Amino acid sequence: MLAKARFSTVVPATAGVLALVLSILFDVAYLTAAHSRTEEANDILAARIAEAVAPPFAAGDMAEVENIVSAIAPGDVVVTDMNGTVVAGSGDANQRGETFSVMAGGQQIATIHADQIMSNGFLIPLPVMLTTTLIVVGLAFWLSSFFGRITSSQIEGLAETLKRLGEGRLSQASSTQLSFEEFRYLQVDLVRTMRRLRAENIKLQQAAYSDERTGLGNSAKLTEQLTDVISGCSFEEPAAYVLLDAEGLQHFSESHGMIMPNEVHAALARRLSQYVADQEKEYSMPAGSWPVFALQSDEFAVLVDRIGTRADVMRFVRQMLDLLRQPYEIGGQSFRLPARAGIVIIPEDGQSPTEIRKRAESALYQARRAETVNFQFYSPKFDRQTAARKRLEAEVRAAVENRRFVPVFQPKVDLRTGRIVGAEALARWKLESGRIVSPSVFIPVAEATGQIGQIGMQITEQACRAAAQWHARGFRDVSVAVNVSPLQFESEDLGAMIIRAMSEAGLPPRLLQLEITESVAVSDPDRLKDVINPLKTMGVRLAIDDFGTGHSNLSMLGRLPYDVFKIDRAFISSLYTDKQAPAIVEMILGMAETLGMETVAEGVETEAQQNFLRRRGCDQYQGYYYSPPVSMEKFIEMLIVDRDNSTANAG
């Protein structure tokens, strides 16, 4: 009941009840004290009467006794002798309330019977007491009611102040004048506290809806504003959602730590925001009509409302990408960040924030794959392609778990003797049906999903077992080469995994060759030495793969533990179509000879290419001219034939 009652009602009622109870308690206490005082006075007066009548009674002067009784307490006292005979006063002695002894010479000679001799000891008449009680109760109720109304009004004023503060009307004070100093102090503290809380809440909201690196709206803010734009646009006046990807920014972040990437993000955001602001003026749009957002990693977004036709959107995006690709000057460095974009037209391509953002991702993905354009409008076919890509990603993951990736072996042939001296293990995806899937299909997916490292280790383990088998069959100088991908190279336990693969297979380390791309060597040569040196100590050989396509130099190569140069197939295939290709190949061969390294040419497909390499002093080659990649069984058969031919030629 109290939870539903009002303060202005409960306080007066409580005060009235409390006043009534206190008044009653006072009256009871007063009556008890008055009665006690009367009883005491009666006892004193009766004792005095007994003293007064004792001498005349002892002398037998009953008339004097009567006179004394009549004078002091007429009608209230009866005196009897020891026989109970009334000798003074009137009335029945047995009906008197109390008895007092009359003493003479130490003996009782008579008895006084007395009622209440004294009148009651009330100083205040009982009716006056009752009237006063009612007045006190009424006054208490009225005063508490008055105070309750004032207090209730003050509390309502404070509540109104809190309401206005909560609604953000900080400049509007409560209309109620606070009468009590304590309430005024409370109001001041409430205003200060609410303002501080509101300011903190605003900061939290800003943090929840803004990117801390750039100050632009974040993903949550984008979803909020997409909802507003969707509700306001139409097919006649569409909007465009542009998702941007600053390619290379993630790699820049990884190679420069945290400070520089934040500066790059901020610079890119400023350039993008300035471009959009200029375009708003050009289209006579109010400032801020086309918000810019900073999303995860290296993605940004622009929400362009009522820009016009697709041609207008295309012009807007093309100019924006051209601007973003201009050089940045930060920390004394000049660099470029290629940018791509995916575009969704609203409401044509989507009518919910989730749908629009998902389709923009599909369009951006297609823009990344395209070679001739750097932006793409969304098309429904992208959804089918995205669904197919996701199915392929799931199938690759399942294939990794089920160890469906197997190696095939492409022979490496000595150009001087014509004998097979090794093989490169290449990954293939073998379906349950037995069909082989080309690496061009699954390698990009495996790299994008982070599965390439596991595939690499599975191929390495199987390649080591295969090489151990042909070694056990007598082909003791035929090595096997396996590729180590950049992602696989990032693994902290790469060296331990390779050692375990050799040990479990029983393969001599001298027969294992690791092929590492030039980019890995250039990006982190110290890391390369830390991983490879323990393996080199065991006898494992190291080859630099696709040499000539990256940024290697003689000084860097001299400091790294390489044993083999592999000449990229691009140079071999263009030996007779590109005038510079022969010179480049000869330069690579000369560099290898200077450093005392072995050379292997990839992608040899014609006799002319083979003859050129033999004349220029290349050590080995591999390619379809000799053989495509084959299974382990077929490779061992080739080894047997190769050795038989060598024996026959020698005979």
For each residue, the residues with C-beta under 8 A, 3 or more apart:
1: 4 5
2: 5 10
3:
4: 1
5: 1 2 9 10
6: 9 10 152
7: 10 11 148 151 152 155
8: 11 12 145 148 149 151 152
9: 5 6 12 13 148
10: 2 5 6 7 13 14 148
11: 7 8 14 15 144 145 147 148 151
12: 8 9 15 16 141 142 144 145 148
13: 9 10 16 17 141
14: 10 11 17 18 144
15: 11 12 18 19 140 141 143 144 145
16: 12 13 19 20 137 138 140 141 144
17: 13 14 20 21
18: 14 15 21 22 140
19: 15 16 22 23 136 137 139 140 141
20: 16 17 23 24 133 137
21: 17 18 24 25
22: 18 19 25 26
23: 19 20 26 27 132 133 136 137
24: 20 21 27 28 133
25: 21 22 28 29
26: 22 23 29 30
27: 23 24 30 31 129 130 133
28: 24 25 31 32
29: 25 26 32 33
30: 26 27 33 34 124 129
31: 27 28 34 35 122
32: 28 29 35 36
33: 29 30 36 37
34: 30 31 37 38 120 121 122 123
35: 31 32 38 39 120 121
36: 32 33 39 40
37: 33 34 40 41 121
38: 34 35 41 42 116 118 119 120 121
39: 35 36 42 43
40: 36 37 43 44
41: 37 38 44 45 117 118 121
42: 38 39 45 46 98 114 116 117 118
43: 39 40 46 47
44: 40 41 47 48
45: 41 42 48 49 72 73 117 118
46: 42 43 49 50 77 98 100 112 114 117
47: 43 44 50 51 100
48: 44 45 51 52 72
49: 45 46 52 53 68 69 72 73 77 100 112 114
50: 46 47 53 54 100 101 102 103 112
51: 47 48 54
52: 48 49 68 72
53: 49 50 56 57 65 68 69 79 88 102 110 112
54: 50 51 57 58 102 103 104 109 110
55: 58 59 104
56: 53 59 61 62 64 65 68
57: 53 54 60 61 62 65 79 87 102 104 109 110
58: 54 55 104 105 109
59: 55 56 64
60: 57
61: 56 57 64 65
62: 56 57 65 66 87 88
63: 66 67
64: 56 59 61 67 68
65: 53 56 57 61 62 68 69 79 87 88
66: 62 63 69 70 87 88 89
67: 63 64 70 71
68: 49 52 53 56 64 65 71 72 88
69: 49 53 65 66 72 73 74 77 79 88 89
70: 66 67 74 89
71: 67 68 74
72: 45 48 49 52 68 69 77
73: 45 49 69 76 77 114 117
74: 69 70 71
75: 89 90 91
76: 73 114 115 116 117
77: 46 49 69 72 73 88 89 96 112 113 114 117
78: 86 88 89 90 91 92 93 96 112 113 114
79: 53 57 65 69 86 87 88 89 102 110 111 112 113
80: 83 84 85 86 87 93 110 111 113
81: 84 85 87 109 110
82: 108 109 110 111
83: 80
84: 80 81 93
85: 80 81
86: 78 79 80 89 90 93
87: 57 62 65 66 79 80 81 110
88: 53 62 65 66 68 69 77 78 79
89: 66 69 70 75 77 78 79 86 113
90: 75 78 86
91: 75 78 95 96
92: 78 95 96
93: 78 80 84 86 96 111 113
94: 113
95: 91 92
96: 77 78 91 92 93 99 113 114 115
97: 114 115 116
98: 42 46 113 114 115
99: 96 111 112 113 114
100: 46 47 49 50 111 112 114
101: 50 108 110 111 112
102: 50 53 54 57 79 108 109 110 111 112
103: 50 54 106 107 108 109
104: 54 55 57 58 107 109
105: 58
106: 103
107: 103 104
108: 82 101 102 103 111
109: 54 57 58 81 82 102 103 104
110: 53 54 57 79 80 81 82 87 101 102
111: 79 80 82 93 99 100 101 102 108
112: 46 49 50 53 77 78 79 99 100 101 102
113: 77 78 79 80 89 93 94 96 98 99
114: 42 46 49 73 76 77 78 96 97 98 99 100 117
115: 76 96 97 98
116: 38 42 76 97 119 120
117: 41 42 45 46 73 76 77 114
118: 38 41 42 45 121
119: 38 116
120: 34 35 38 116
121: 34 35 37 38 41 118
122: 31 34 125 126
123: 34
124: 30 128 129 132
125: 122 128 129
126: 122 129 130
127: 130 131
128: 124 125 131 132
129: 27 30 124 125 126 132 133
130: 27 126 127 133 134
131: 127 128 134 135
132: 23 124 128 129 135 136
133: 20 23 24 27 129 130 136 137
134: 130 131 137 138
135: 131 132 138 139
136: 19 23 132 133 139 140
137: 16 19 20 23 133 134 140 141
138: 16 134 135 141 142
139: 19 135 136 142 143
140: 15 16 18 19 136 137 143 144
141: 12 13 15 16 19 137 138 144 145
142: 12 138 139 145 146
143: 15 139 140 146 147
144: 11 12 14 15 16 140 141 147 148
145: 8 11 12 15 141 142 148 149
146: 142 143 149 150
147: 11 143 144 150 151
148: 7 8 9 10 11 12 144 145 151 152
149: 8 145 146 152 153
150: 146 147 153 154 179
151: 7 8 11 147 148 154 155
152: 6 7 8 148 149 155 156
153: 149 150 156 157 176
154: 150 151 157 158 176 178 179 180 183
155: 7 151 152 158 159
156: 152 153 159 160 176
157: 153 154 160 161 174 175 176 177 178 183 187
158: 154 155 161 162 174 178 183 186 187 190
159: 155 156 162 163
160: 156 157 163 164 174 175 176
161: 157 158 164 165 173 174 187 190 191
162: 158 159 165 166 190 194
163: 159 160 166 167
164: 160 161 167 169 170 172 173 174
165: 161 162 168 169 170 190 191 194 195 198
166: 162 163 194
167: 163 164
168: 165 198
169: 164 165 172
170: 164 165 191 195 198
171:
172: 164 169
173: 161 164
174: 157 158 160 161 164 178 187
175: 157 160
176: 153 154 156 157 160
177: 157
178: 154 157 158 174 183 184 187
179: 150 154 183
180: 154 183 184
181: 184 185
182: 185 186
183: 154 157 158 178 179 180 186 187
184: 178 180 181 187 188
185: 181 182 188 189
186: 158 182 183 189 190
187: 157 158 161 174 178 183 184 190 191
188: 184 185 191 192
189: 185 186 192 193
190: 158 161 162 165 186 187 193 194
191: 161 165 170 187 188 194 195
192: 188 189 195 196
193: 189 190 196 197
194: 162 165 166 190 191 197 198
195: 165 170 191 192 198 199
196: 192 193 199 200
197: 193 194 200 201
198: 165 168 170 194 195 201 202
199: 195 196 202 203
200: 196 197 203 204
201: 197 198 204 205
202: 198 199 205 206
203: 199 200 206 207
204: 200 201 207 208
205: 201 202 208 209
206: 202 203 209 210
207: 203 204 210 212
208: 204 205 220
209: 205 206 217 218 220 221 224
210: 206 207 215 216 217 218 221
211: 214 215 216 217 218 293 294 295
212: 207 215
213: 262 265 266 269 294
214: 211 265 266 269 294
215: 210 211 212 269
216: 210 211 269 273 292 293 294 300
217: 209 210 211 221 222 225 291 292 293 294
218: 209 210 211 221 222 293 294 295
219: 222 223 293 295 296
220: 208 209 223 224
221: 209 210 217 218 224 225 291 293
222: 217 218 219 225 226 293 295 301 303 353 357
223: 219 220 226 227 353 357
224: 209 220 221 227 228
225: 217 221 222 228 229 291 303
226: 222 223 229 230 241 303 346 353 356 357
227: 223 224 230 231 353
228: 224 225 231 232
229: 225 226 232 233 239 303 305 346
230: 226 227 233 346 347 351 352 353 356
231: 227 228
232: 228 229 305
233: 229 230 237 238 239 305 306 346 347
234: 237 238 347
235: 238 347 348
236:
237: 233 234 306
238: 233 234 235 306 345 346 347 348
239: 229 233 303 304 305 306 307 345 346
240: 303 304 307 313 316 343 344 345 346
241: 226 301 302 303 304 343 344 346 356 357 360
242: 301 302 303 304 313 316 317 320 341 342 343 360
243: 295 299 300 301 341 342 343 344 357 360 361 363 364
244: 272 299 300 301 302 320 321 324 339 340 341
245: 298 299 339 340 341 364 367 368
246: 249 268 298 299 300 324 337 338 339
247: 298 337 338 339 340 368
248: 251 252 298 337 338
249: 246 252 253 261 264 265 268 297 298 337
250: 253 254 297 298
251: 248 254 255
252: 248 249 255 256 260 261 264 335 337
253: 249 250 256 258 260 261 264 298
254: 250 251
255: 251 252 523
256: 252 253 259 260 261
257: 260 261
258: 253 261 262
259: 256 262 263
260: 252 253 256 257 263 264 330 331
261: 249 252 253 256 257 258 264 265
262: 213 258 259 265 266
263: 259 260 266 267 330 331
264: 249 252 253 260 261 267 268 328 330 337
265: 213 214 249 261 262 268 269 294
266: 213 214 262 263 269 270
267: 263 264 270 271 328 330
268: 246 249 264 265 271 272 300 324 328 337
269: 213 214 215 216 265 266 272 273 292 294 300
270: 266 267 273 274
271: 267 268 274 275 323 324 326
272: 244 268 269 275 276 292 300 302 320 324
273: 216 269 270 276 277 292
274: 270 271 277 278
275: 271 272 278 279 319 320 323
276: 272 273 279 280 290 292 302 320
277: 273 274 280 281 287
278: 274 275 281 282
279: 275 276 282 283 290 316
280: 276 277 283 285 286 287 288 289 290
281: 277 278 284 285
282: 278 279
283: 279 280 307
284: 281
285: 280 281 289 290 305 306
286: 280 289
287: 277 280
288: 280 291
289: 280 285 286 305
290: 276 279 280 285 302 303 304 305 307
291: 217 221 225 288 302 303
292: 216 217 269 272 273 276 300 301 302
293: 211 216 217 218 219 221 222 300 301 302 303
294: 211 213 214 216 217 218 265 269 300
295: 211 218 219 222 243 299 300 301
296: 219 299
297: 249 250
298: 245 246 247 248 249 250 253
299: 243 244 245 246 295 296
300: 216 243 244 246 268 269 272 292 293 294 295
301: 222 241 242 243 244 292 293 295 360
302: 241 242 244 272 276 290 291 292 293 320
303: 222 225 226 229 239 240 241 242 290 291 293
304: 239 240 241 242 290 307 313 316
305: 229 232 233 239 285 289 290
306: 233 237 238 239 285
307: 239 240 283 290 304 312 313 316
308: 311 312 313
309: 312 313
310: 313 314 345 377
311: 308 314 315
312: 307 308 309 315 316
313: 240 242 304 307 308 309 310 316 317 343 345
314: 310 311 317 318 375
315: 311 312 318 319
316: 240 242 279 304 307 312 313 319 320
317: 242 313 314 320 321 341 343 375
318: 314 315 321 322 375
319: 275 315 316 322 323
320: 242 244 272 275 276 302 316 317 323 324 341
321: 244 317 318 324 325 339 340 341 374 375
322: 318 319 325 326
323: 271 275 319 320 326
324: 244 246 268 271 272 320 321 337 339
325: 321 322 336 337 338 339
326: 271 322 323 336
327: 334 335 336
328: 264 267 268 334 335 336 337
329: 333 334
330: 260 263 264 267 333 335
331: 260 263
332:
333: 329 330
334: 327 328 329
335: 252 327 328 330
336: 325 326 327 328
337: 246 247 248 249 252 264 268 324 325 328
338: 246 247 248 325 374
339: 244 245 246 247 321 324 325 374
340: 244 245 247 321 364 367 368 374 375
341: 242 243 244 245 317 320 321 364 367 374 375 376
342: 242 243 360 361 362 363 364 365 366 367 375 376 378
343: 240 241 242 243 313 317 360 363 375 376 377 378
344: 240 241 243 349 350 356 359 360 363 377 378
345: 238 239 240 310 313 348 349 377 378
346: 226 229 230 233 238 239 240 241 349 350 351 356
347: 230 233 234 235 238 350 351
348: 235 238 345
349: 344 345 346 356 359 378
350: 344 346 347 355 356 358 359 378
351: 230 346 347 355 356
352: 230 355 356
353: 222 223 226 227 230 356 357
354: 357 358
355: 350 351 352 358 359
356: 226 230 241 344 346 349 350 351 352 353 359 360
357: 222 223 226 241 243 353 354 360 361
358: 350 354 355 361 362
359: 344 349 350 355 356 362 363 378 382 383
360: 241 242 243 301 342 343 344 356 357 363 364 378
361: 243 342 357 358 364 365
362: 342 358 359 365 366 378 382 383 385 386
363: 243 342 343 344 359 360 366 367 376 377 378 379 382
364: 243 245 340 341 342 360 361 367 368 376
365: 342 361 362 368 369 382 386 389
366: 342 362 363 369 370 376 382 385
367: 245 340 341 342 363 364 370 373 374 375 376
368: 245 247 340 364 365
369: 365 366
370: 366 367 373 374 376
371:
372:
373: 367 370 376
374: 321 338 339 340 341 367 370
375: 314 317 318 321 340 341 342 343 367
376: 341 342 343 363 364 366 367 370 373 379 382
377: 310 343 344 345 363
378: 342 343 344 345 349 350 359 360 362 363 382
379: 363 376 382
380: 383 384
381: 384 385
382: 359 362 363 365 366 376 378 379 385 386
383: 359 362 380 386 387
384: 380 381 387 388
385: 362 366 381 382 388 389
386: 362 365 382 383 389 390
387: 383 384 390 391
388: 384 385 391 392
389: 365 385 386 392 393 445
390: 386 387 393 394
391: 387 388 394 395
392: 388 389 395 396 441 442 445
393: 389 390 396 397 445 448 449
394: 390 391 397 398
395: 391 392 398 399
396: 392 393 399 400 429 442 445 446 449 451
397: 393 394 400 401 449 451
398: 394 395 401 402 404
399: 395 396 402 404 405 429 442
400: 396 397 403 404 405 446 451 454 455 458
401: 397 398
402: 398 399
403: 400 458
404: 398 399 400 429 430 431 432
405: 399 400 427 428 429 430 455 458 459
406: 427 428 430 459 462
407: 425 426 427 428 459 462 463 466 482 632
408: 425 426 428 629 630 631
409: 423 424 425 426 463 466 480 629 630 631 632 635
410: 423 424 426 622 623 627 628 629 630
411: 420 422 423 622 626 627 630 635 638
412: 420 421 422 423 424 481 600 620 621 622
413: 418 419 420 421 620 621 622 626
414: 417 418 419 420 421 619 620
415: 418 610 613 614 618 619 620 621
416: 614 619
417: 414 646
418: 413 414 415
419: 413 414 642 643 646
420: 411 412 413 414 423 478 638 639 642
421: 412 413 414 477 478 479 620
422: 411 412 478 479 480 481 513 620
423: 409 410 411 412 420 478 479 480 481 635
424: 409 410 412 480 481 482 483 515 622 629
425: 407 408 409 459 460 462 463 466 480 481 482 483
426: 407 408 409 410 439 459 483 629
427: 405 406 407 439 443 455 456 459
428: 405 406 407 408 436 437 438 439 629
429: 396 399 404 405 436 437 439 441 442
430: 404 405 406 434 435 436 437
431: 404 434 435 436 437
432: 404
433:
434: 430 431
435: 430 431
436: 428 429 430 431
437: 428 429 430 431 441 442
438: 428 441 442
439: 426 427 428 429 442 443
440: 443 444
441: 392 429 437 438 444 445
442: 392 396 399 429 437 438 439 445 446
443: 427 439 440 446 447 452
444: 440 441 447 448
445: 389 392 393 396 441 442 448 449 451
446: 396 400 442 443 449 451 452 455
447: 443 444 450 452 485 487
448: 393 444 445
449: 393 396 397 445 446
450: 447 453 487
451: 396 397 400 445 446 454 455
452: 443 446 447 455 456 485 487 488
453: 450 456 457 485 487 488 490 491
454: 400 451 457 458
455: 400 405 427 446 451 452 458 459
456: 427 452 453 459 460 482 483 484 485 488
457: 453 454 460 461 488 497 501
458: 400 403 405 454 455 461 462
459: 405 406 407 425 426 427 455 456 462 463 482 483
460: 425 456 457 463 464 482 497 498 501
461: 457 458 464 465 501 504 505
462: 406 407 425 458 459 465 466
463: 407 409 425 459 460 466 467 480 482
464: 460 461 467 468 480 501 502 504 505 507 512
465: 461 462 468 469 504 505 507
466: 407 409 425 462 463 469 470 480 632 635
467: 463 464 470 471 478 479 480 505 507 511 512
468: 464 465 471 472 505 506 507
469: 465 466 472 473 632 636
470: 466 467 473 475 478 632 635 636 639
471: 467 468 475 476 478 507 508 511
472: 468 469 506
473: 469 470 636
474:
475: 470 471 478 636 639 643
476: 471
477: 421 511
478: 420 421 422 423 467 470 471 475 511 639
479: 421 422 423 467 510 511 512 513 541
480: 409 422 423 424 425 463 464 466 467 507 511 512 513
481: 412 422 423 424 425 512 513 514 515 543
482: 407 424 425 456 459 460 463 512 513 514 515
483: 424 425 426 456 459 515 516 545
484: 456 488 489 494 514 515 516 520
485: 447 452 453 456 488 489 517
486: 489 490 517 519 520 523
487: 447 450 452 453 490
488: 452 453 456 457 484 485 491 494
489: 484 485 486 494 516 520 527 528 531
490: 453 486 487
491: 453 488 494 497
492:
493: 496 497
494: 484 488 489 491 497 498 531
495: 498 499 531 532 534 535
496: 493 499 500
497: 457 460 491 493 494 500 501
498: 460 494 495 501 502 512 514 535 540
499: 495 496 502 503 534 535 538
500: 496 497 503 504
501: 457 460 461 464 497 498 504 505
502: 464 498 499 505 507 508 509 512 540
503: 499 500 506
504: 461 464 465 500 501
505: 461 464 465 467 468 501 502
506: 468 472 503
507: 464 465 467 468 471 480 502 511 512
508: 471 502 511 539
509: 502 512 535 538 539 540
510: 479 539 540 541
511: 467 471 477 478 479 480 507 508
512: 464 467 479 480 481 482 498 502 507 509 540 541
513: 422 479 480 481 482 540 541 542 543 563 564
514: 481 482 484 498 532 535 540 541 542 543
515: 424 481 482 483 484 543 544 545 566
516: 483 484 489 520 521 528 542 543 544 545
517: 485 486 520 521 544 545 546 550
518: 521 522 544 545 546 547 548 549 550 551 552
519: 486 522 523 550 551
520: 484 486 489 516 517 523 524 528
521: 516 517 518 525 528 544 550 552 556 557 560 562
522: 518 519 525 550 551 552 556
523: 255 486 519 520
524: 520 527 528
525: 521 522 528 529 556 559 560
526: 529 530
527: 489 524 530 531
528: 489 516 520 521 524 525 531 532 560
529: 525 526 532 533 560 561
530: 526 527 533
531: 489 494 495 527 528 534 535
532: 495 514 528 529 535 536 540 542 561
533: 529 530 536 537 561
534: 495 499 531 537 538
535: 495 498 499 509 514 531 532 538 540 542
536: 532 533 539 540 541 542 561
537: 533 534
538: 499 509 534 535
539: 508 509 510 536
540: 498 502 509 510 512 513 514 532 535 536
541: 479 510 512 513 514 536 563 564
542: 513 514 516 532 535 536 561 562 563 564
543: 481 513 514 515 516 562 563 564 565 566 600
544: 515 516 517 518 521 547 552 557 560 562 564 565 566
545: 483 515 516 517 518 566
546: 517 518 549 550 566 568 602
547: 518 544 550 552 565 566 567 568 588
548: 518 552 567 568 571 584 588
549: 518 546 568 570
550: 517 518 519 521 522 546 547
551: 518 519 522
552: 518 521 522 544 547 548 556 557
553: 556 557
554: 557 558 591 594 595
555: 558 559
556: 521 522 525 552 553 559 560
557: 521 544 552 553 554 560 562 591 595
558: 554 555 595
559: 525 555 556
560: 521 525 528 529 544 556 557
561: 529 532 533 536 542
562: 521 542 543 544 557 565 595 597
563: 513 541 542 543 597 598
564: 513 541 542 543 544 597 598 599 600
565: 543 544 547 562 588 591 592 597 598 599 600
566: 515 543 544 545 546 547 599 600 601 602
567: 547 548 571 572 585 588 589 599 600 601 602 618
568: 546 547 548 549 571 572 602 603
569: 572 573 602 603 623
570: 549 573 574 603
571: 548 567 568 574 575 581 584 585 588
572: 567 568 569 575 585 601 602 603 604 605 609 613 623
573: 569 570 577 603 605
574: 570 571 577 578 581
575: 571 572 578 581 582 585 608 609 612
576: 608
577: 573 574 581
578: 574 575 581
579: 582 583
580: 583 584
581: 571 574 575 577 578 584 585
582: 575 579 585 586 612
583: 579 580 586 587
584: 548 571 580 581 587 588
585: 567 571 572 575 581 582 588 589 601 612 613 616
586: 582 583 589 590 616
587: 583 584 590 591
588: 547 548 565 567 571 584 585 591 592 599
589: 567 585 586 592 593 599 616 617 618
590: 586 587 593 594
591: 554 557 565 587 588 594 595
592: 565 588 589 595 597 598 599
593: 589 590 596 597 617
594: 554 590 591
595: 554 557 558 562 591 592
596: 593
597: 562 563 564 565 592 593
598: 563 564 565 592 619 620
599: 564 565 566 567 588 589 592 618 619 620
600: 412 543 564 565 566 567 618 619 620 621 622
601: 566 567 572 585 604 609 613 618 620 621 622 623
602: 546 566 567 568 569 572 621 622 623
603: 568 569 570 572 573 622 623 624
604: 572 601 609 610 613 621 622 623 624 625 626
605: 572 573 609 623 624 625
606: 609 610 625
607: 610 611 625
608: 575 576 611 612
609: 572 575 601 604 605 606 612 613 623 625
610: 415 604 606 607 613 614 621 625
611: 607 608 614 615
612: 575 582 585 608 609 615 616
613: 415 572 585 601 604 609 610 616 618 621
614: 415 416 610 611 618
615: 611 612
616: 585 586 589 612 613
617: 589 593
618: 415 567 589 599 600 601 613 614 621
619: 414 415 416 598 599 600
620: 412 413 414 415 421 422 598 599 600 601
621: 412 413 415 600 601 602 604 610 613 618 625 626
622: 410 411 412 413 424 600 601 602 603 604 626
623: 410 569 572 601 602 603 604 605 609 626
624: 603 604 605 627 628
625: 604 605 606 607 609 610 621
626: 411 413 604 621 622 623
627: 410 411 624 630 638
628: 410 624
629: 408 409 410 424 426 428
630: 408 409 410 411 627 634 635 638
631: 408 409 634 635
632: 407 409 466 469 470 635 636
633: 636 637
634: 630 631 637 638
635: 409 411 423 466 470 630 631 632 638 639
636: 469 470 473 475 632 633 639 640
637: 633 634 640 641
638: 411 420 627 630 634 635 641 642
639: 420 470 475 478 635 636 642 643
640: 636 637 643 644
641: 637 638 644 645
642: 419 420 638 639 645 646
643: 419 475 639 640 646 647
644: 640 641 647 648
645: 641 642 648 649
646: 417 419 642 643 649 650
647: 643 644 650 651
648: 644 645 651
649: 645 646
650: 646 647
651: 647 648
